[in-house]
Amino acid sequence: MLLARNYKTSNGMKFFLKAKPSAKVDKVESMEGNVLRVFVKASAKEGKANLAIVRVLADYFKVSKSAIRVKSGLKSKNKIVEILEN
């Protein structure tokens, strides 16, 4: 179960998200409790979905891809992602 909150860190903001690989479209939705649901077309094999999640979140939050870090859940659908301040 994901913790249902996002919080500010000294470097930026952390978000809890649920990944949905092999989706029909790339998109971000807000779930109950401020958890993000991120749909990506990429499959979950060889880290392709994680790279796609970073790309989709960068577009959604209007930041560079290098400002987004997957902090936890590289091999799980439940992830914690940090967005660094510029």
PDB file of N, CA, C and O in Angstrom:
ATOM      1  N   MET A   1       0.840  -1.182   0.000  1.00  0.00           N
ATOM      2  CA  MET A   1       0.000   0.000   0.000  1.00  0.00           C
ATOM      3  C   MET A   1       0.883   1.241   0.000  1.00  0.00           C
ATOM      4  O   MET A   1       1.821   1.335   0.792  1.00  0.00           O
ATOM      5  N   LEU A   2       0.599   2.168  -0.858  1.00  0.00           N
ATOM      6  CA  LEU A   2       1.353   3.415  -0.928  1.00  0.00           C
ATOM      7  C   LEU A   2       0.899   4.369   0.156  1.00  0.00           C
ATOM      8  O   LEU A   2      -0.280   4.409   0.511  1.00  0.00           O
ATOM      9  N   LEU A   3       1.827   5.126   0.674  1.00  0.00           N
ATOM     10  CA  LEU A   3       1.457   6.204   1.581  1.00  0.00           C
ATOM     11  C   LEU A   3       0.774   7.277   0.753  1.00  0.00           C
ATOM     12  O   LEU A   3       1.235   7.614  -0.338  1.00  0.00           O
ATOM     13  N   ALA A   4      -0.298   7.803   1.257  1.00  0.00           N
ATOM     14  CA  ALA A   4      -1.118   8.726   0.476  1.00  0.00           C
ATOM     15  C   ALA A   4      -0.742  10.169   0.746  1.00  0.00           C
ATOM     16  O   ALA A   4      -1.566  10.951   1.218  1.00  0.00           O
ATOM     17  N   ARG A   5       0.499  10.525   0.449  1.00  0.00           N
ATOM     18  CA  ARG A   5       0.880  11.932   0.576  1.00  0.00           C
ATOM     19  C   ARG A   5       2.149  12.191  -0.233  1.00  0.00           C
ATOM     20  O   ARG A   5       2.939  11.287  -0.504  1.00  0.00           O
ATOM     21  N   ASN A   6       2.308  13.420  -0.595  1.00  0.00           N
ATOM     22  CA  ASN A   6       3.516  13.900  -1.249  1.00  0.00           C
ATOM     23  C   ASN A   6       4.152  14.875  -0.277  1.00  0.00           C
ATOM     24  O   ASN A   6       3.454  15.528   0.499  1.00  0.00           O
ATOM     25  N   TYR A   7       5.461  14.975  -0.316  1.00  0.00           N
ATOM     26  CA  TYR A   7       6.062  15.873   0.649  1.00  0.00           C
ATOM     27  C   TYR A   7       7.311  16.548   0.101  1.00  0.00           C
ATOM     28  O   TYR A   7       7.996  16.031  -0.781  1.00  0.00           O
ATOM     29  N   LYS A   8       7.575  17.710   0.652  1.00  0.00           N
ATOM     30  CA  LYS A   8       8.720  18.523   0.261  1.00  0.00           C
ATOM     31  C   LYS A   8       9.965  18.001   0.952  1.00  0.00           C
ATOM     32  O   LYS A   8       9.930  17.653   2.132  1.00  0.00           O
ATOM     33  N   THR A   9      11.062  17.946   0.216  1.00  0.00           N
ATOM     34  CA  THR A   9      12.354  17.561   0.770  1.00  0.00           C
ATOM     35  C   THR A   9      13.297  18.752   0.660  1.00  0.00           C
ATOM     36  O   THR A   9      12.923  19.798   0.130  1.00  0.00           O
ATOM     37  N   SER A  10      14.500  18.595   1.151  1.00  0.00           N
ATOM     38  CA  SER A  10      15.471  19.688   1.055  1.00  0.00           C
ATOM     39  C   SER A  10      15.879  19.947  -0.394  1.00  0.00           C
ATOM     40  O   SER A  10      16.314  21.050  -0.725  1.00  0.00           O
ATOM     41  N   ASN A  11      15.742  18.933  -1.270  1.00  0.00           N
ATOM     42  CA  ASN A  11      16.140  19.072  -2.668  1.00  0.00           C
ATOM     43  C   ASN A  11      14.989  19.315  -3.630  1.00  0.00           C
ATOM     44  O   ASN A  11      15.210  19.725  -4.769  1.00  0.00           O
ATOM     45  N   GLY A  12      13.763  19.067  -3.186  1.00  0.00           N
ATOM     46  CA  GLY A  12      12.635  19.195  -4.097  1.00  0.00           C
ATOM     47  C   GLY A  12      11.365  18.628  -3.496  1.00  0.00           C
ATOM     48  O   GLY A  12      10.975  18.991  -2.386  1.00  0.00           O
ATOM     49  N   MET A  13      10.716  17.726  -4.242  1.00  0.00           N
ATOM     50  CA  MET A  13       9.439  17.161  -3.826  1.00  0.00           C
ATOM     51  C   MET A  13       9.422  15.668  -4.120  1.00  0.00           C
ATOM     52  O   MET A  13       9.903  15.240  -5.169  1.00  0.00           O
ATOM     53  N   LYS A  14       8.874  14.868  -3.206  1.00  0.00           N
ATOM     54  CA  LYS A  14       8.730  13.433  -3.420  1.00  0.00           C
ATOM     55  C   LYS A  14       7.272  13.116  -3.690  1.00  0.00           C
ATOM     56  O   LYS A  14       6.371  13.667  -3.057  1.00  0.00           O
ATOM     57  N   PHE A  15       7.056  12.219  -4.639  1.00  0.00           N
ATOM     58  CA  PHE A  15       5.723  11.787  -5.017  1.00  0.00           C
ATOM     59  C   PHE A  15       5.641  10.274  -4.957  1.00  0.00           C
ATOM     60  O   PHE A  15       6.593   9.574  -5.302  1.00  0.00           O
ATOM     61  N   PHE A  16       4.507   9.779  -4.522  1.00  0.00           N
ATOM     62  CA  PHE A  16       4.230   8.352  -4.557  1.00  0.00           C
ATOM     63  C   PHE A  16       3.425   8.103  -5.823  1.00  0.00           C
ATOM     64  O   PHE A  16       2.498   8.851  -6.134  1.00  0.00           O
ATOM     65  N   LEU A  17       3.782   7.046  -6.556  1.00  0.00           N
ATOM     66  CA  LEU A  17       3.054   6.769  -7.776  1.00  0.00           C
ATOM     67  C   LEU A  17       2.860   5.283  -7.988  1.00  0.00           C
ATOM     68  O   LEU A  17       3.584   4.451  -7.441  1.00  0.00           O
ATOM     69  N   LYS A  18       1.873   4.980  -8.790  1.00  0.00           N
ATOM     70  CA  LYS A  18       1.588   3.611  -9.209  1.00  0.00           C
ATOM     71  C   LYS A  18       1.802   3.571 -10.712  1.00  0.00           C
ATOM     72  O   LYS A  18       1.134   4.284 -11.460  1.00  0.00           O
ATOM     73  N   ALA A  19       2.735   2.735 -11.152  1.00  0.00           N
ATOM     74  CA  ALA A  19       3.065   2.626 -12.572  1.00  0.00           C
ATOM     75  C   ALA A  19       2.136   1.645 -13.266  1.00  0.00           C
ATOM     76  O   ALA A  19       1.773   0.611 -12.707  1.00  0.00           O
ATOM     77  N   LYS A  20       1.762   1.977 -14.474  1.00  0.00           N
ATOM     78  CA  LYS A  20       0.946   1.109 -15.319  1.00  0.00           C
ATOM     79  C   LYS A  20       1.669   0.940 -16.662  1.00  0.00           C
ATOM     80  O   LYS A  20       1.381   1.664 -17.615  1.00  0.00           O
ATOM     81  N   PRO A  21       2.613  -0.021 -16.741  1.00  0.00           N
ATOM     82  CA  PRO A  21       3.334  -0.237 -18.004  1.00  0.00           C
ATOM     83  C   PRO A  21       2.447  -0.911 -19.050  1.00  0.00           C
ATOM     84  O   PRO A  21       1.384  -1.440 -18.728  1.00  0.00           O
ATOM     85  N   SER A  22       2.894  -0.884 -20.296  1.00  0.00           N
ATOM     86  CA  SER A  22       2.189  -1.496 -21.432  1.00  0.00           C
ATOM     87  C   SER A  22       0.781  -0.928 -21.608  1.00  0.00           C
ATOM     88  O   SER A  22      -0.144  -1.652 -21.979  1.00  0.00           O
ATOM     89  N   ALA A  23       0.624   0.355 -21.344  1.00  0.00           N
ATOM     90  CA  ALA A  23      -0.664   1.027 -21.514  1.00  0.00           C
ATOM     91  C   ALA A  23      -0.834   1.455 -22.976  1.00  0.00           C
ATOM     92  O   ALA A  23       0.119   1.409 -23.754  1.00  0.00           O
ATOM     93  N   LYS A  24      -2.031   1.863 -23.338  1.00  0.00           N
ATOM     94  CA  LYS A  24      -2.291   2.313 -24.707  1.00  0.00           C
ATOM     95  C   LYS A  24      -1.747   3.710 -24.973  1.00  0.00           C
ATOM     96  O   LYS A  24      -1.376   4.034 -26.101  1.00  0.00           O
ATOM     97  N   VAL A  25      -1.701   4.545 -23.920  1.00  0.00           N
ATOM     98  CA  VAL A  25      -1.224   5.921 -24.063  1.00  0.00           C
ATOM     99  C   VAL A  25      -0.324   6.272 -22.877  1.00  0.00           C
ATOM    100  O   VAL A  25      -0.409   5.656 -21.815  1.00  0.00           O
ATOM    101  N   ASP A  26       0.534   7.269 -23.075  1.00  0.00           N
ATOM    102  CA  ASP A  26       1.338   7.812 -21.983  1.00  0.00           C
ATOM    103  C   ASP A  26       0.541   8.933 -21.335  1.00  0.00           C
ATOM    104  O   ASP A  26       0.160   9.891 -22.008  1.00  0.00           O
ATOM    105  N   LYS A  27       0.282   8.824 -20.016  1.00  0.00           N
ATOM    106  CA  LYS A  27      -0.454   9.887 -19.329  1.00  0.00           C
ATOM    107  C   LYS A  27      -0.259   9.775 -17.827  1.00  0.00           C
ATOM    108  O   LYS A  27       0.175   8.743 -17.315  1.00  0.00           O
ATOM    109  N   VAL A  28      -0.590  10.867 -17.124  1.00  0.00           N
ATOM    110  CA  VAL A  28      -0.514  10.932 -15.664  1.00  0.00           C
ATOM    111  C   VAL A  28      -1.906  11.250 -15.146  1.00  0.00           C
ATOM    112  O   VAL A  28      -2.573  12.154 -15.650  1.00  0.00           O
ATOM    113  N   GLU A  29      -2.344  10.501 -14.135  1.00  0.00           N
ATOM    114  CA  GLU A  29      -3.626  10.755 -13.481  1.00  0.00           C
ATOM    115  C   GLU A  29      -3.396  10.884 -11.991  1.00  0.00           C
ATOM    116  O   GLU A  29      -2.460  10.298 -11.447  1.00  0.00           O
ATOM    117  N   SER A  30      -4.240  11.641 -11.337  1.00  0.00           N
ATOM    118  CA  SER A  30      -4.203  11.746  -9.883  1.00  0.00           C
ATOM    119  C   SER A  30      -5.168  10.728  -9.305  1.00  0.00           C
ATOM    120  O   SER A  30      -6.312  10.621  -9.747  1.00  0.00           O
ATOM    121  N   MET A  31      -4.698   9.978  -8.310  1.00  0.00           N
ATOM    122  CA  MET A  31      -5.544   9.003  -7.631  1.00  0.00           C
ATOM    123  C   MET A  31      -5.968   9.573  -6.288  1.00  0.00           C
ATOM    124  O   MET A  31      -5.518  10.646  -5.888  1.00  0.00           O
ATOM    125  N   GLU A  32      -6.820   8.860  -5.607  1.00  0.00           N
ATOM    126  CA  GLU A  32      -7.237   9.245  -4.266  1.00  0.00           C
ATOM    127  C   GLU A  32      -6.027   9.321  -3.352  1.00  0.00           C
ATOM    128  O   GLU A  32      -5.144   8.467  -3.425  1.00  0.00           O
ATOM    129  N   GLY A  33      -5.974  10.318  -2.504  1.00  0.00           N
ATOM    130  CA  GLY A  33      -4.879  10.461  -1.557  1.00  0.00           C
ATOM    131  C   GLY A  33      -3.621  11.061  -2.144  1.00  0.00           C
ATOM    132  O   GLY A  33      -2.538  10.853  -1.596  1.00  0.00           O
ATOM    133  N   ASN A  34      -3.723  11.803  -3.248  1.00  0.00           N
ATOM    134  CA  ASN A  34      -2.593  12.488  -3.869  1.00  0.00           C
ATOM    135  C   ASN A  34      -1.535  11.554  -4.428  1.00  0.00           C
ATOM    136  O   ASN A  34      -0.393  11.973  -4.616  1.00  0.00           O
ATOM    137  N   VAL A  35      -1.873  10.320  -4.694  1.00  0.00           N
ATOM    138  CA  VAL A  35      -0.957   9.389  -5.348  1.00  0.00           C
ATOM    139  C   VAL A  35      -1.153   9.552  -6.848  1.00  0.00           C
ATOM    140  O   VAL A  35      -2.284   9.661  -7.322  1.00  0.00           O
ATOM    141  N   LEU A  36      -0.052   9.568  -7.598  1.00  0.00           N
ATOM    142  CA  LEU A  36      -0.142   9.677  -9.044  1.00  0.00           C
ATOM    143  C   LEU A  36      -0.186   8.292  -9.672  1.00  0.00           C
ATOM    144  O   LEU A  36       0.481   7.371  -9.200  1.00  0.00           O
ATOM    145  N   ARG A  37      -0.961   8.144 -10.725  1.00  0.00           N
ATOM    146  CA  ARG A  37      -0.957   6.928 -11.524  1.00  0.00           C
ATOM    147  C   ARG A  37      -0.351   7.321 -12.870  1.00  0.00           C
ATOM    148  O   ARG A  37      -0.856   8.213 -13.552  1.00  0.00           O
ATOM    149  N   VAL A  38       0.741   6.643 -13.245  1.00  0.00           N
ATOM    150  CA  VAL A  38       1.447   6.983 -14.480  1.00  0.00           C
ATOM    151  C   VAL A  38       1.325   5.817 -15.458  1.00  0.00           C
ATOM    152  O   VAL A  38       1.806   4.716 -15.189  1.00  0.00           O
ATOM    153  N   PHE A  39       0.685   6.065 -16.584  1.00  0.00           N
ATOM    154  CA  PHE A  39       0.528   5.073 -17.640  1.00  0.00           C
ATOM    155  C   PHE A  39       1.616   5.312 -18.684  1.00  0.00           C
ATOM    156  O   PHE A  39       1.824   6.445 -19.117  1.00  0.00           O
ATOM    157  N   VAL A  40       2.306   4.256 -19.086  1.00  0.00           N
ATOM    158  CA  VAL A  40       3.323   4.363 -20.139  1.00  0.00           C
ATOM    159  C   VAL A  40       3.151   3.218 -21.123  1.00  0.00           C
ATOM    160  O   VAL A  40       2.767   2.111 -20.745  1.00  0.00           O
ATOM    161  N   LYS A  41       3.441   3.496 -22.388  1.00  0.00           N
ATOM    162  CA  LYS A  41       3.346   2.482 -23.430  1.00  0.00           C
ATOM    163  C   LYS A  41       4.444   1.430 -23.308  1.00  0.00           C
ATOM    164  O   LYS A  41       4.253   0.286 -23.720  1.00  0.00           O
ATOM    165  N   ALA A  42       5.576   1.802 -22.754  1.00  0.00           N
ATOM    166  CA  ALA A  42       6.729   0.904 -22.663  1.00  0.00           C
ATOM    167  C   ALA A  42       6.440  -0.287 -21.759  1.00  0.00           C
ATOM    168  O   ALA A  42       5.669  -0.192 -20.804  1.00  0.00           O
ATOM    169  N   SER A  43       7.073  -1.406 -22.082  1.00  0.00           N
ATOM    170  CA  SER A  43       6.923  -2.598 -21.248  1.00  0.00           C
ATOM    171  C   SER A  43       7.818  -2.492 -20.025  1.00  0.00           C
ATOM    172  O   SER A  43       8.725  -1.661 -19.974  1.00  0.00           O
ATOM    173  N   ALA A  44       7.556  -3.337 -19.048  1.00  0.00           N
ATOM    174  CA  ALA A  44       8.321  -3.304 -17.797  1.00  0.00           C
ATOM    175  C   ALA A  44       9.629  -4.081 -17.899  1.00  0.00           C
ATOM    176  O   ALA A  44      10.288  -4.297 -16.882  1.00  0.00           O
ATOM    177  N   LYS A  45      10.012  -4.496 -19.066  1.00  0.00           N
ATOM    178  CA  LYS A  45      11.239  -5.269 -19.238  1.00  0.00           C
ATOM    179  C   LYS A  45      12.442  -4.361 -19.434  1.00  0.00           C
ATOM    180  O   LYS A  45      12.371  -3.345 -20.126  1.00  0.00           O
ATOM    181  N   GLU A  46      13.551  -4.751 -18.808  1.00  0.00           N
ATOM    182  CA  GLU A  46      14.855  -4.085 -18.969  1.00  0.00           C
ATOM    183  C   GLU A  46      14.816  -2.598 -18.612  1.00  0.00           C
ATOM    184  O   GLU A  46      15.578  -1.812 -19.176  1.00  0.00           O
ATOM    185  N   GLY A  47      13.957  -2.207 -17.703  1.00  0.00           N
ATOM    186  CA  GLY A  47      13.904  -0.831 -17.234  1.00  0.00           C
ATOM    187  C   GLY A  47      13.295   0.163 -18.206  1.00  0.00           C
ATOM    188  O   GLY A  47      13.363   1.371 -17.978  1.00  0.00           O
ATOM    189  N   LYS A  48      12.702  -0.326 -19.284  1.00  0.00           N
ATOM    190  CA  LYS A  48      12.128   0.582 -20.285  1.00  0.00           C
ATOM    191  C   LYS A  48      10.975   1.399 -19.718  1.00  0.00           C
ATOM    192  O   LYS A  48      10.827   2.575 -20.051  1.00  0.00           O
ATOM    193  N   ALA A  49      10.159   0.788 -18.868  1.00  0.00           N
ATOM    194  CA  ALA A  49       9.028   1.518 -18.278  1.00  0.00           C
ATOM    195  C   ALA A  49       9.519   2.616 -17.345  1.00  0.00           C
ATOM    196  O   ALA A  49       8.939   3.702 -17.316  1.00  0.00           O
ATOM    197  N   ASN A  50      10.580   2.354 -16.579  1.00  0.00           N
ATOM    198  CA  ASN A  50      11.117   3.385 -15.681  1.00  0.00           C
ATOM    199  C   ASN A  50      11.619   4.596 -16.466  1.00  0.00           C
ATOM    200  O   ASN A  50      11.395   5.738 -16.066  1.00  0.00           O
ATOM    201  N   LEU A  51      12.295   4.343 -17.578  1.00  0.00           N
ATOM    202  CA  LEU A  51      12.761   5.455 -18.417  1.00  0.00           C
ATOM    203  C   LEU A  51      11.577   6.234 -18.990  1.00  0.00           C
ATOM    204  O   LEU A  51      11.611   7.462 -19.063  1.00  0.00           O
ATOM    205  N   ALA A  52      10.536   5.513 -19.394  1.00  0.00           N
ATOM    206  CA  ALA A  52       9.344   6.173 -19.927  1.00  0.00           C
ATOM    207  C   ALA A  52       8.627   6.981 -18.847  1.00  0.00           C
ATOM    208  O   ALA A  52       8.111   8.064 -19.124  1.00  0.00           O
ATOM    209  N   ILE A  53       8.592   6.463 -17.620  1.00  0.00           N
ATOM    210  CA  ILE A  53       7.969   7.187 -16.509  1.00  0.00           C
ATOM    211  C   ILE A  53       8.688   8.507 -16.274  1.00  0.00           C
ATOM    212  O   ILE A  53       8.044   9.536 -16.068  1.00  0.00           O
ATOM    213  N   VAL A  54      10.007   8.487 -16.302  1.00  0.00           N
ATOM    214  CA  VAL A  54      10.781   9.719 -16.122  1.00  0.00           C
ATOM    215  C   VAL A  54      10.446  10.710 -17.233  1.00  0.00           C
ATOM    216  O   VAL A  54      10.260  11.898 -16.967  1.00  0.00           O
ATOM    217  N   ARG A  55      10.367  10.235 -18.471  1.00  0.00           N
ATOM    218  CA  ARG A  55      10.056  11.110 -19.600  1.00  0.00           C
ATOM    219  C   ARG A  55       8.652  11.703 -19.471  1.00  0.00           C
ATOM    220  O   ARG A  55       8.466  12.902 -19.679  1.00  0.00           O
ATOM    221  N   VAL A  56       7.672  10.876 -19.131  1.00  0.00           N
ATOM    222  CA  VAL A  56       6.285  11.341 -19.003  1.00  0.00           C
ATOM    223  C   VAL A  56       6.152  12.336 -17.854  1.00  0.00           C
ATOM    224  O   VAL A  56       5.469  13.351 -17.996  1.00  0.00           O
ATOM    225  N   LEU A  57       6.795  12.061 -16.715  1.00  0.00           N
ATOM    226  CA  LEU A  57       6.740  12.987 -15.579  1.00  0.00           C
ATOM    227  C   LEU A  57       7.434  14.305 -15.900  1.00  0.00           C
ATOM    228  O   LEU A  57       6.975  15.366 -15.478  1.00  0.00           O
ATOM    229  N   ALA A  58       8.537  14.247 -16.643  1.00  0.00           N
ATOM    230  CA  ALA A  58       9.238  15.477 -17.027  1.00  0.00           C
ATOM    231  C   ALA A  58       8.325  16.361 -17.881  1.00  0.00           C
ATOM    232  O   ALA A  58       8.280  17.577 -17.693  1.00  0.00           O
ATOM    233  N   ASP A  59       7.606  15.754 -18.808  1.00  0.00           N
ATOM    234  CA  ASP A  59       6.655  16.520 -19.623  1.00  0.00           C
ATOM    235  C   ASP A  59       5.510  17.065 -18.770  1.00  0.00           C
ATOM    236  O   ASP A  59       5.102  18.214 -18.936  1.00  0.00           O
ATOM    237  N   TYR A  60       4.998  16.250 -17.868  1.00  0.00           N
ATOM    238  CA  TYR A  60       3.859  16.629 -17.029  1.00  0.00           C
ATOM    239  C   TYR A  60       4.193  17.799 -16.095  1.00  0.00           C
ATOM    240  O   TYR A  60       3.403  18.733 -15.955  1.00  0.00           O
ATOM    241  N   PHE A  61       5.376  17.739 -15.453  1.00  0.00           N
ATOM    242  CA  PHE A  61       5.773  18.777 -14.504  1.00  0.00           C
ATOM    243  C   PHE A  61       6.594  19.895 -15.145  1.00  0.00           C
ATOM    244  O   PHE A  61       6.979  20.848 -14.468  1.00  0.00           O
ATOM    245  N   LYS A  62       6.857  19.783 -16.427  1.00  0.00           N
ATOM    246  CA  LYS A  62       7.616  20.802 -17.177  1.00  0.00           C
ATOM    247  C   LYS A  62       9.015  21.025 -16.582  1.00  0.00           C
ATOM    248  O   LYS A  62       9.442  22.160 -16.366  1.00  0.00           O
ATOM    249  N   VAL A  63       9.715  19.910 -16.324  1.00  0.00           N
ATOM    250  CA  VAL A  63      11.093  19.945 -15.831  1.00  0.00           C
ATOM    251  C   VAL A  63      11.938  19.063 -16.738  1.00  0.00           C
ATOM    252  O   VAL A  63      11.404  18.318 -17.560  1.00  0.00           O
ATOM    253  N   SER A  64      13.243  19.145 -16.590  1.00  0.00           N
ATOM    254  CA  SER A  64      14.122  18.289 -17.378  1.00  0.00           C
ATOM    255  C   SER A  64      14.095  16.861 -16.833  1.00  0.00           C
ATOM    256  O   SER A  64      13.787  16.640 -15.662  1.00  0.00           O
ATOM    257  N   LYS A  65      14.416  15.904 -17.686  1.00  0.00           N
ATOM    258  CA  LYS A  65      14.452  14.509 -17.262  1.00  0.00           C
ATOM    259  C   LYS A  65      15.498  14.283 -16.179  1.00  0.00           C
ATOM    260  O   LYS A  65      15.330  13.406 -15.332  1.00  0.00           O
ATOM    261  N   SER A  66      16.570  15.058 -16.195  1.00  0.00           N
ATOM    262  CA  SER A  66      17.626  14.897 -15.195  1.00  0.00           C
ATOM    263  C   SER A  66      17.193  15.361 -13.809  1.00  0.00           C
ATOM    264  O   SER A  66      17.869  15.071 -12.822  1.00  0.00           O
ATOM    265  N   ALA A  67      16.068  16.080 -13.723  1.00  0.00           N
ATOM    266  CA  ALA A  67      15.561  16.552 -12.431  1.00  0.00           C
ATOM    267  C   ALA A  67      14.679  15.519 -11.746  1.00  0.00           C
ATOM    268  O   ALA A  67      14.214  15.751 -10.630  1.00  0.00           O
ATOM    269  N   ILE A  68      14.440  14.383 -12.394  1.00  0.00           N
ATOM    270  CA  ILE A  68      13.555  13.354 -11.841  1.00  0.00           C
ATOM    271  C   ILE A  68      14.356  12.120 -11.488  1.00  0.00           C
ATOM    272  O   ILE A  68      15.123  11.614 -12.307  1.00  0.00           O
ATOM    273  N   ARG A  69      14.180  11.636 -10.276  1.00  0.00           N
ATOM    274  CA  ARG A  69      14.884  10.445  -9.783  1.00  0.00           C
ATOM    275  C   ARG A  69      13.882   9.451  -9.213  1.00  0.00           C
ATOM    276  O   ARG A  69      13.019   9.825  -8.419  1.00  0.00           O
ATOM    277  N   VAL A  70      13.992   8.189  -9.611  1.00  0.00           N
ATOM    278  CA  VAL A  70      13.192   7.133  -8.993  1.00  0.00           C
ATOM    279  C   VAL A  70      13.948   6.710  -7.745  1.00  0.00           C
ATOM    280  O   VAL A  70      14.998   6.074  -7.839  1.00  0.00           O
ATOM    281  N   LYS A  71      13.422   7.059  -6.574  1.00  0.00           N
ATOM    282  CA  LYS A  71      14.103   6.804  -5.304  1.00  0.00           C
ATOM    283  C   LYS A  71      13.864   5.394  -4.791  1.00  0.00           C
ATOM    284  O   LYS A  71      14.723   4.825  -4.117  1.00  0.00           O
ATOM    285  N   SER A  72      12.709   4.827  -5.101  1.00  0.00           N
ATOM    286  CA  SER A  72      12.354   3.511  -4.590  1.00  0.00           C
ATOM    287  C   SER A  72      11.386   2.854  -5.558  1.00  0.00           C
ATOM    288  O   SER A  72      10.543   3.525  -6.154  1.00  0.00           O
ATOM    289  N   GLY A  73      11.507   1.534  -5.714  1.00  0.00           N
ATOM    290  CA  GLY A  73      10.554   0.796  -6.522  1.00  0.00           C
ATOM    291  C   GLY A  73      10.967   0.574  -7.958  1.00  0.00           C
ATOM    292  O   GLY A  73      10.107   0.496  -8.836  1.00  0.00           O
ATOM    293  N   LEU A  74      12.266   0.468  -8.226  1.00  0.00           N
ATOM    294  CA  LEU A  74      12.714   0.264  -9.604  1.00  0.00           C
ATOM    295  C   LEU A  74      12.140  -1.008 -10.223  1.00  0.00           C
ATOM    296  O   LEU A  74      11.949  -1.068 -11.438  1.00  0.00           O
ATOM    297  N   LYS A  75      11.866  -2.009  -9.420  1.00  0.00           N
ATOM    298  CA  LYS A  75      11.325  -3.269  -9.932  1.00  0.00           C
ATOM    299  C   LYS A  75       9.905  -3.518  -9.440  1.00  0.00           C
ATOM    300  O   LYS A  75       9.450  -4.660  -9.392  1.00  0.00           O
ATOM    301  N   SER A  76       9.211  -2.453  -9.076  1.00  0.00           N
ATOM    302  CA  SER A  76       7.859  -2.551  -8.550  1.00  0.00           C
ATOM    303  C   SER A  76       6.957  -1.550  -9.265  1.00  0.00           C
ATOM    304  O   SER A  76       7.436  -0.564  -9.824  1.00  0.00           O
ATOM    305  N   LYS A  77       5.663  -1.805  -9.244  1.00  0.00           N
ATOM    306  CA  LYS A  77       4.722  -0.835  -9.803  1.00  0.00           C
ATOM    307  C   LYS A  77       4.504   0.337  -8.862  1.00  0.00           C
ATOM    308  O   LYS A  77       4.100   1.414  -9.301  1.00  0.00           O
ATOM    309  N   ASN A  78       4.764   0.145  -7.577  1.00  0.00           N
ATOM    310  CA  ASN A  78       4.662   1.214  -6.589  1.00  0.00           C
ATOM    311  C   ASN A  78       6.023   1.870  -6.451  1.00  0.00           C
ATOM    312  O   ASN A  78       7.006   1.206  -6.124  1.00  0.00           O
ATOM    313  N   LYS A  79       6.084   3.164  -6.698  1.00  0.00           N
ATOM    314  CA  LYS A  79       7.364   3.871  -6.727  1.00  0.00           C
ATOM    315  C   LYS A  79       7.304   5.156  -5.910  1.00  0.00           C
ATOM    316  O   LYS A  79       6.239   5.729  -5.679  1.00  0.00           O
ATOM    317  N   ILE A  80       8.479   5.583  -5.486  1.00  0.00           N
ATOM    318  CA  ILE A  80       8.650   6.917  -4.915  1.00  0.00           C
ATOM    319  C   ILE A  80       9.596   7.657  -5.845  1.00  0.00           C
ATOM    320  O   ILE A  80      10.699   7.192  -6.134  1.00  0.00           O
ATOM    321  N   VAL A  81       9.146   8.812  -6.307  1.00  0.00           N
ATOM    322  CA  VAL A  81       9.913   9.600  -7.274  1.00  0.00           C
ATOM    323  C   VAL A  81      10.186  10.963  -6.666  1.00  0.00           C
ATOM    324  O   VAL A  81       9.303  11.572  -6.063  1.00  0.00           O
ATOM    325  N   GLU A  82      11.416  11.438  -6.828  1.00  0.00           N
ATOM    326  CA  GLU A  82      11.783  12.767  -6.347  1.00  0.00           C
ATOM    327  C   GLU A  82      12.009  13.680  -7.545  1.00  0.00           C
ATOM    328  O   GLU A  82      12.685  13.319  -8.509  1.00  0.00           O
ATOM    329  N   ILE A  83      11.425  14.870  -7.458  1.00  0.00           N
ATOM    330  CA  ILE A  83      11.641  15.892  -8.473  1.00  0.00           C
ATOM    331  C   ILE A  83      12.484  16.980  -7.847  1.00  0.00           C
ATOM    332  O   ILE A  83      12.059  17.655  -6.909  1.00  0.00           O
ATOM    333  N   LEU A  84      13.689  17.143  -8.378  1.00  0.00           N
ATOM    334  CA  LEU A  84      14.648  18.088  -7.815  1.00  0.00           C
ATOM    335  C   LEU A  84      14.353  19.502  -8.281  1.00  0.00           C
ATOM    336  O   LEU A  84      13.943  19.725  -9.420  1.00  0.00           O
ATOM    337  N   GLU A  85      14.568  20.453  -7.382  1.00  0.00           N
ATOM    338  CA  GLU A  85      14.408  21.868  -7.750  1.00  0.00           C
ATOM    339  C   GLU A  85      15.617  22.313  -8.559  1.00  0.00           C
ATOM    340  O   GLU A  85      16.736  21.855  -8.330  1.00  0.00           O
ATOM    341  N   ASN A  86      15.379  23.198  -9.493  1.00  0.00           N
ATOM    342  CA  ASN A  86      16.487  23.709 -10.318  1.00  0.00           C
ATOM    343  C   ASN A  86      17.178  24.849  -9.658  1.00  0.00           C
ATOM    344  O   ASN A  86      18.131  25.397 -10.212  1.00  0.00           O
TER     345      ASN A  86
END
